[in-house]
Amino acid sequence: MILSIPYYLIYWSFLGSFFNNWTSSGVYFYNFLNRDGSAAIYMIAALVGLFLLFAKKPEASMLREIAAYTAGMMFTLGIYDTLVSESWYGLLELFIIPFNRISLFLLLSVLLNRASLGRDWKRYLWIGISLIIPFILNLIPQLASFNKTGAALILSIIVLIISFIVFITESREPFPE
């Protein structure tokens, strides 16, 4: 949680400049910057920096450590949302955003663990995939923003189940390289 403090200081300083012009791309980037996308990019950058700091390949899986860091960041993000929330909650705030955050937490933990265990180009492939995941998951809140909340909820539940299965499979026995 301590590592998330610089992110929130930067985020709060630029909070007024993230505007929404209600076009499709405007809503997408508004959701990305104000929901989970910018936090996910920060988490990936911090963990990749950790990998570079410890240049030698870890002997065992770092899934527990990576999951603890991403869970702490998402917990801090939840506290932030609680403190600066609006006076009402809809389906997006109550279900879709938390499901997306749990999916993001599980998927980023698995992908960055694979990056820490990978060799040569596979390491960079896993990091690249983990950078793409927040952009893909950001499409779900965009559906909810354009009155497709039922489809967004079903999609977020499906992604949550898939990410949970992938995380449990990885925590039991890592995928072969």
N, C-alpha and C positions, 0 to 999 in steps of 0.2 A: 504494500500500500504506500510505502514511503516513496517508491519510484514513480508513483502516479502524480505526486504533487507538482513536479515541473509541468506535466501535461496540463493540469487544471489551471495553473497560473497562466500559461500561454493561452489556453482556451478562453478563460474569463477575460483576458485582455483584448481578444478579438471577437467577443461575443456579439457586439453590435454590428460588426461588419458582415456577418453571415445573414444575408437577406434571402427572401423567397419571392420570386416574381410569378409564381403559380403557372409556369410553363412546365412541360414534362422534365426537361433537363434541370430547371430551377428547383423543382421539388426533389429530384433525385439528389442533387448536391447539397441541398438544405438538410435532407435527412441524413446524408452521409456525414456532413460536418457536425450536425447537432445531435446525432444519435450514437452510433457505434463505430462508424467507419474510421473517423480520425483517431479514436482511441485504439482501434485494432492496429492501425498503421504505427502508432506510437509503441504499442506492445511489441510488435514484430521488430521494430528498429531497436528497442532496448534489448530484446533477447538475442538478436543477431549481433549486437554489440557485445553481449555477454559471451557468445560463441567465439568472437574474435579475440576477446580478452583471454579466454582459456583456449588457446589455439590447439592444444592437443585433443585428440578424440577421446570422449569419455568411455570408460570401461563398461559401464552399464547404462541402462535407459535412464534418461533424465525426465521422464514423463511426470513424476510426482512434483519435481521442482518447477517445471514449466507450468503445470496445471495450478500449482499454488500461486505463482505469480499472476497468471491470467485471471484466476478467481479473485485475487485481491484487487486487481484493476477493475474487474466488473463489479465487485462489491462497492468500491469507491464510486464508480459510475452510478450505481443504484442510490447511494447516499446523496450524491449530487442531484440526481433527478428528484429525490424526495424533498430536498431543501428548496429547490427552485421550481417546483412543479406548479402547474396551473391549478385552478380551483376545481377542475373537473377531470374525470378519467373516462376514457372511452375504451373500446375494444383494442385499439392500437396500443395504448399505454398500459393496460392491464394484462394483456396476453401476448400480443404479437412482438412487442419490443423485448419483454423478458425471455420469450422463447428464442428469439433471434440471438440474444446475448448468451444464453446457455449454449446454443448451437455453436456460436462463434468461439466461446470458451473451450468447448470440447474439440472442435475441429482444429483450432490453432494449436492446442496442446499436442495433438497427435502429429500434425504436420511439422511443427517445430522440433518435436522429439525426433522425427524421422530425419530432419535436417541435421540435428546434432549427431546422429548415428551414421549419416551418409558419408560417402567417400566421393571425392572429385566432383564431377558434374551433377551427380544425384543430389548432393547437398544443396546446390543452387536451384535445382529443379523444385525441391520441396519448399525452399524459401519463396520462389516465384509463385508457386501454387498458393502458399499461405498469404501472399500479397493480393492475389486475385479474389480470394474467398470473401473479404469484406465488401467488395464491389458487387459481387453476385448476391450476397445476402441482403444488401441494401435495396434490392428490387422488391422485396416483400413489403416493407413499410410504404414504398411508393404505390403499390397496389391498394393498400388501405387508405392512402391519402386521396386516391381517386375513386372512392366509394366501392371498392371491391374487397370489403373487409372479410367476407365469408371465404373467398378464394385465398386471401392472404393468411387467414387463420389456418385453413386446411394445409396450405403450403408450408407454413411455419411449423406445424405439428409434424408433417412428413419429414422436413429437414431435421427437426429435433430428434425424431426417432432414428433416422439414419446416422446422425452424428453420435448419438448415444451408443448405437451398435458398434460403430467404428472405434469409439473410445474404449468400450469394454473389451473389444477384440484386441486392441493394441495394448491394453493394460495387462491382459492375461498372458499373451505371447506376441512379441513384436512380429510384424510382417517380415517375411524373408526378403533379403536384398537381392 
